Amino acid sequence: MSTTTNGPDAATVEVVRNYLTSAATEMQRTLIRTAYNTIIYEILDFGISLYDRDRNLIADSPGLALFLGANDFALEKLIEHVGEENMEPGDVLIMNYPYWSSTHTLDVGVFAPIFREGADADADDNELIGYAATRAHWLDLGAKDAGYVLDSTDVHQEGVIFPGTKVYKGGEPDEEVLDLIRFNSRIPDKVIGDLNAQIAAIRTGKRRLRELHDKYGSETVDSCIDRIHDHGEQTARNAVRDLPDGTWSAVDHADGSTGELIRIEVEVTIDGEEFSVDFSGSSDQVEGPLNIPLGMTETVCKLCFKSITTPTEVSNAGQYAPLSVHAPEGNLFNASYPAPTFTIWTGIVSIDVVYKALAKALPETIPASSGGDLNDIMLYGEDPETGRQFVEANNDAVGWGATNDHDGANAVMHISETMVQNIPVEVFENKAPISFDELSLRTDSGGAGEYRGGLGLRRDFRIEHPVGALSIIQKTKKPGWGIDGGKPGAKNGIVLDLADDADERVQILVDNTDLYNDGNTWAGFFRGNFAPGEVISNRTGGGGGYGDPYDRDPEAVLEDVKDGYVSRAAAENEYGVVITDDLEINAEATREHRTS
């Protein structure tokens, strides 16, 4: 290592930066290898963050993108509530109070201060050098319903709340707090196992940050971090300066849970090096559990902002300095106590609304809309083989939007999911009493355009043993959007094939049967008890198209038909391309169709 009077050299800064990134990645691997539930170790429903002593983000590791910015917000609230002066080496704290933690009560944040705790520490052997955070989805923590809550009207129906509670004190577990968790969970063994996995990941991060400070000294490490943050901020400001100045707005709607759509309105303003997002035009808080804590609102904007400013760089706090977010208290996007927040899918839908506003400013940069949701089917109940309670869930992929030079990707996780995956068929069938009749791309679900939107998928769950099931989905009633003449993709939806007595067992909160009139029962939100032989068919939305469909190369349309992406009828009706029974282009009929 060499330093100058101006601080560490560039090589040292890069070594430190990569070491921090590696530490966060190692935390992620520890969590995956030690977690108890598939939502964590298969789906990767978590977020991991490291912070410097001033609580500025220095490295992260997704998982779920919306958890990372949520960690930033939650750490500040944790320090406000507990007080930095009240933290000691070995302390581990948990938080799931939604208005502070930024997500619902089952997305539990585990935080720890990091002290050097050694002979090389600068003061009293307890120099505070940073914080480690993990956030992961727990299976159950005393909410009124198993699995997910779809109809709560008060946060206290959504589970036991921890506002920043020491579960370890000075390195020793607090057995009273652990008992409180155990006795308020339907699945205590898995919940405690996942808590321990998060703590193991925290310990990994603590060890690595201490090693870095021991090797280079706190002064050098702090100087490197300052340089990393300065570079991140300057890079982001340069990127914002290159964007057009102006104000653009967009509106869309989430399904809600009471029969009334929920308005989501976003206004984006770019002014020089500043970038602001305003949700004031959105609905006020709603009665059901679809309200969004301010921390998640900020995270939605961080995700969108980073994707157009520093998309290829590892995250740090400096990159978000140009961004400001506003949502008035009592607004849908700034939930206030005791508003319920359990089903935070309105936040997922809002991401595409931010992009919809940005597309007006940057039509050659922003793709058309995605399928716009996570399309989660959750199963719960008693395992018929072991007699134990279980909860299993799976987020399904959607089509992504087309751009001005290529088609959208087929069946990819929504952008809010980042690194998230779905559960393999073999694992899911082993964990829950179901089998899969079909898993396929959804023909004609991609929006038509010169460049076609990506396809959604179809996944059919066949119930093999009595089980509870529900859906978590908020984008089924309104379509997405295309760009420059492109068409929206197919909407999300769930088809329920039920026995005659199902009305007594299954509650459909969002009924879309009237939108299709095809003889099937179409649902958005539902919850109930399902009988053997019944089928839940998850149909996910497609991405929007880009450009006039009649400008699409007929040969590309033919290939789509051969691949099963587009039906022959849609090729003719949407693209004006007539395909023969022998799967060849009828050039004359196509020419007439496109010019008529």
N, C-alpha and C positions, 0 to 999 in steps of 0.2 A: 504494500500500500504506500502511495505517496500522496502528500497533500501540499497545497500551496497556501499562501496567505489569504487567497480567495476561497479556501475551502477545498474539499476533496476533488480530485481530478475526475474527468468524465468516465474513465474506466472503472473507478471505484463506485461511482454513482450507479453504473450499469450492473455491477456485481451485486450491489445492495438491492437494486430494484428487482433483479431476477431471483435473488434469494428470498425476498418477501413473497413474490409470486409463487415460488416453489413451496414455501411454507404453507400458504393457503391451499395449494393443491394437495399437499400431504395431509392437511386437516380434512379435506374432502375424502381422501382415500380411507382415512381412519374411520370417519363416520359411516361410509358405505360398508366397510368390512365388519363393523360392530353393531349396526342398527338391527332392530328386531322386526320391523314391519316393511312390507314390500313398497309402500308409498315412499319410503326413504331410500332403500337400497336398490330397488328396481326402477321406480319412476324418477328418483332423484329430486324429490320435493323438499328442497332445503336451500339455504343460502349461508355462506360462510364469509366472514369479514375479519380483517385485521386493521387496527387503528394505532396511530401514534399517541404520544402522551397528551396531545391536545385534542384527541378524539377525531382526528382527520383520517379518512380512509386511506390506507396505504397498500392494501391488496385484498382481493376477493376471489371467490371460487363458486360460480353457479353450477348446478342447480337452477333454481327458479329465479329469474331476473328480478321479479317484484319483491323478493325477500331482501335483496341486497341494499337497495335504498331504504327499505323499511328498517333494516338494522341501523343505518345512520341516524334516522329519526329516533328510534327507540333508545339508542345509547344515550343521546342527549337527555331524554326524559328520565332514564334510569338515574343518571347522575344528579339531575334536579331533585329527584325523589329521595334518593339514598344519601347523597352527599359524598363527594370524592374523599373527604376527610374520614369517612366512616368505613372505608374499604381497606382491607388488610390482605397481605399475602395469603393465598390459599382460598380466598373467598370465591364462591360461584353463585350467581344470582339468576333467577328465572323471572320472566315477564311475559304476560299474555293479556294485559289490560288493553283492549283494542285501540282506544284513543291515544295511547302512548306507544303501544307495540306496533301499530300500523296495520295489523291484519287481525283475523278472527282468533278466538280463544284457543283453538287447537293448533295454531301455528306458534309454537312456544319458543321464545328467544331465551338462550342461555348465554350469559355474559360473564366475563371475568377480567379484573384488572391484572396487569402483568407487571411484576416487580422483579428487579434484578436479584435481590435476595442473596447476595454473596459478598465475598471479600472485595470484589472489584466494584461494588456499588458505590455511588458517589456520596450518599448521605444515609447514615444510620442503617446501613445494610438493607434499606427498603426503598430504593429509587424506583418510582413509578415510570415505566417506559412505554406503556401502551395498554391496549385492550384487545381481547379476542371475543368474537361473537359467532354463535351458530344458531340457526333457526330451522326448525323442521316440523313437519306435520305429525302430531300425535293422533292416535286412533280414538281416544276418548278421555274426557276430563270433566265428567259430571254434567254435561249438557242435558236438557230435558229429553232429547231423543238420541238414539244410537246413530252413529254414522255422521249425519249432517242434519242441521236444523234449517228447515225451509220456511217456517212460519212463526218464528219468535217475534215478539213485540217489545222485548225488553232485554238488555244485555245480560241480566241475571238469569235468564232462561238458557243462556248459552254456555254455561259451565263455571267451574271454580276459577276465580280470578286471582292472579298474582301480580302485584304492581311493581315488583322489583324486590324479590324476597330471597334472602340468603338460604340456599339449599346446602351449601358447604360454608363453614365458618372456620377460617384459619386452617383449611385443609381437611377438616373433619366433617362428615355428613351430619346434617341436622335430622335425626330420625323422626322427630315430630312432624317436620314439614314433609318428609318422605311418606310418612303414614297418611298425612292429609291427602297426598296425591293418590296413594294406593286405594284408600277407602272411598275416593270420589271418582273412580274409574271402573268401567265395566270390564276393562282388559288390563288389570294392573301390572301383570308381568311384562307385557309388551311395552307399556308406557314407561315403566321404570327402566326397562332395557334400553329404550330409545333415549331417555334422559342420560343414562350412563354413557351411551355412545356419543352424545353431544359433548359430555364432559371430557371423554377421551380425546375428542377432536380439539377441544379447548386446550387441553394439556399439551397436545402436540404443537399448537401454535405458540403457546407460552414458552415451551422449551426452545423452539427455533428462534423466536425473537430475542430471548436471553442470549443464546449462542452468538447471534449477530452483534449484539451490544458488547459481549465479552471479547469478541474477536477484534472489532474495530474501535471500540470505545463509544460512549453515548454521544459525545460531541460530534464525532465523524458521522455516525448513523443519522443523527438529527439533521445535520447539514445536508446529507444525501437526500433525506426525505423532503427537506425544503426545496431542493433542486428539482426533485421529481414532481412535487406539487406545482412549482412555478412553471415547469415545462408543460404540464398538463393544462394549466390555466391558459397559458399563452397559445398553445395549439388550438384549444377550444375557441378562444376569442378570435384567432385568425380565421377559423372555419366559419364562425358566425358572421364576421365582417364580409366574407365572400358571398353570403346569402343576400337575396334581395330584401330591402327594407319594406315594411308594410304591415298591415293587419289583415288576417284572414280568419274566417269562422266556419264552423261546420256543426251540423246537428244530426243526431241519430237517436235511436230509442232502444232501451232494454225492455224485456218482456214484462218485468214486474212479477208479482205473485197474486195479485188481486183482480186481474182483468183489465187494469189500466196500465198503459205503457208509461215508462219512466223516461223523461227527457234528459238527454245528455247533450249539452252545448259547450263548445270549446272555442275560445278566441286566442289565436296565436299572434304575437307581435314581435317583429324583429326590428331593432333600432340600433344600427351601428354594431357594437360588440355585445349588446344585450338581447336576451331572448326570454320572453315572458309568455306564460300560459294562464288563461283566466277561465274558470268554470262557473262564473257567477250566473250565467244564463241557464244553468242546469236546474233540474227539479229541486225543490226543497227536500229535506229528509222525508223518507217514506215510512209507513208503518211497519213494513216487513223488514227482514234482515239483509237488505240490499244496500245499506248505507256504507259509505267508504270513509275510513279514517284519513285525516289529512296526510299522515305519513305515507300511506299508499298512493294518494293522489300525487304527491311529490315524486314518488318512485316511478309512476306511470310516465311522468314528464321526463324524468332522468333517462329512462329507457329510450324514449323517442328522440330526445335531444342527443344522446350519445350516438345513436345509430346514424345520425346525419353530420356529426362533427368529428368524433374520434372513434369510429367503429372498429378499427383494427388495433387499437392500443389497449393495454391492460388498464383497468380502472384505477383512478385515484381521485381524491377529493378535489384537486385543482380543476379537473375537467368540467365540473359542474358549477364553477363560479359564475359564468354568465347567465345562468338559468334562475328565473324567479317564477313562483307559482302562487296563484291566488284562488281561494274558494272561501266565501264568507261563512261564518259560523252558522250552523243550521242548514247549510246547503247539503245536497246529496253527497258532495265530495269533501265535506268537512263535518263529519258526524260528531254530534255532541251527546254526552251522557244524558239519559240512558238508552239512546237509540241503538237498536239491534244492528249488528254488523256481520253476522255469521256467514252469510252467503255473499261473498265479495265479488261475484262475477260481473257486476256493473263496472268494476274497475278494469276487468279484462276487456269488456266491450269498448270502454272509453279509449283504449290505445288506438284502435282503428279510427276513432273520431278525431284524435289529434292528428293522425296521418292524413285524414281526409281534408282537414284544414290546410296542412302543409302541402298537399298535392296541388292546391290552387296556386301556391307560390313556386313550387318546384315540380312541375308535371313530368320533367324528364329525369327526376331523381327518385321520387316516391312511387312505389308500385301501387296498383289498384288494391282494393280491400282484400283481406284474407277472408276465410270463413268466419273469423271474428269471435271465436269462443273456444272453450276447452272440452265441451261435450263429455262430461264426466258421468259415468254410471257407477254407483256405489252399491255394494252388496253387504249385508250384515245379518247376524243371527247366530244360531247354534250350529257348530260343525257336526254333521251327522255321524262322523267317525269318532271324534274325540269328546264330543259333548261340551267343548269349550266355546266361548263367544268369539266371534271373528268379525273383522271389518276389512273389506278389500275394495279397492277402487281403481279405476283406470281412466286416464285422460286420453281421448282419441284425437288423432291428427285431422287437420283441415287442409283445404287447398289454399295456396298462397296466390297473391295477386300477380298479374302479368306486369311487365315493365315495357318501356318503349323499344326494347330490343330483344326480349325473350319471353317465352311462356312462363307462367307461374309454376312453381313446384307442386307436385302431387303429394297429398297426404303427408304433410309435415306438421309438427307441433306448432301451435300458435306462437307468435314471437314472444309473448310473455313468458313462455316456458323455457326459452334458451336451450339448455342442455338436457331438458327433461325427455324421458322416453316413456313408452307404454310398457305394460307388463307382457312378457311373452305368453302366447296362448297356453303353452304347456304348464307354465308356472301358475297362471290364473286358474286353469281347470283343476290344478292340484290344491289350490288354496281355498276355493269356493265350490259349492255344489252346483256347478253349471257346466255346460259344454257349448262350444261355438259351432253353429251351423254354417256360418259364412263370415269371411273377412275378405273384402274385395274393394277395389276402387269403384266409385259411384259414377256410372256412365252419365254424361251430359250435365254433371254438376259444375264443371268449370265454366266461367263466364265467357261468352263469345267475344271475339275481338280479332284484330289483325294478329295480336299475340293473345293466345288463349289463357284464361285463368286456370290454375291448378285444380285438380279434382279432389273432392272429399272422399270419404270412405263409408262403407257399410259394414257394421259388425253386429251379428245376431247372437244374442245370449239365449240359450235354451235352459230353462230352469229344470234341474234334476231332483231337487229336494226342496220342501218349503223353506222360503228365505225371504228376508226383507230386502227391498231394493228401492233406489231413488235415483233421480237425475239431478245434476247440477249444470244448468245451461240457461243462458239469458239472451240468446240471439236467434230466436226461431220465428218471430212474427214479421220482422222487417229485413229486407235484403241488404246486401252490401252495396258496393258501388264500383263502377268501371271508370276509366279515364279516356277522354278524347273519343267518345263514341263506343267504347267498350261496354259490354253488358255485365250486370252483376252475376255472381255465381248463384247456384242453388242455395236455398236457406238450410240451416240446421233443422233437424227434427228427429223425433223418436216415434217409431211405429210400435204399438203394443198389440200383440196377438193374445187375447185373454179369454179365459173361460167365461161362461154365462153369468157366474156369480161374482165376477171380479169387482162390480160396483160396491160390494160390501167390504172389499179388502184393499182396493187401490184408489187413492185420491189423486185426481189429476188437477193440479193447481193452474196450469196453463194448457188449455185445450185448443189445438190448432186443426181439428178435424174439418172445420168449415173452410179452411184455406185450401184444401186439396180435393174434397168431395170424390175420393176414389174408392170408397168402401172401407178404408182403413181407419183406425183410431190413431190420430197424430197428437203427440204431446210435447210440451216443453218440460216444465217442472212437474214431477209426479213423485209420490211416495206411497208405499204400501207393502202388503204381504202377497207374495207370488206363489203360485201352485206349480207342481211338476207339470211339464209340457207347455207351459206358457213361454212366450218369446218376447224379448225386448230387443228391437232392432234399432241400433243407433245409426242415424244417417247424418254425416257431418257435412258442413257447408263447403262450397267451392270458392275459389278466388275470383276476383273480378277480371274482366278482359281489358285490353288496352288497344284502342284504335278501332276503326270501322271493321266489323267482321267480314264485309265484302272485299276488304283489301288483303285478307289472308290468302296466302298461296294455296291454290286448290290442291296441290300435291301434299301440302302439310295437312289439309283437311282429310284427304284420303288416308294418310298415315294414321291420323287420329281415329278414323273409322276402323281401320284394320287392327289398331291396338285396343279397341273397345272403349276409348275415351269419349268418342262422340258417336251417336247413333246415325244411321243413314237419314232418318227423318230430320234430326237436328242439323245435319250437314246441309240439307236442302233449305230448311226453314230459317236457320240462323246465319248460314254462311253463303247461301245461294249456290252451293256445289251439289250437283246431282251425281250420285254414285249408283252404278248399275248393280244388278244381282251378282255379277262376276267381280265385284269390287274394283271397278275401273271408273274413271271419270268420264261422264257423258259431256264432252266439251261443248257441243252445240247447245244442249239444254242448259248447261251451266252459264254459257254466255247470254242466252236469252233471259235466264232467271236474274242474273246480276245487272242486266241493263233495263229490265222492265220497270 
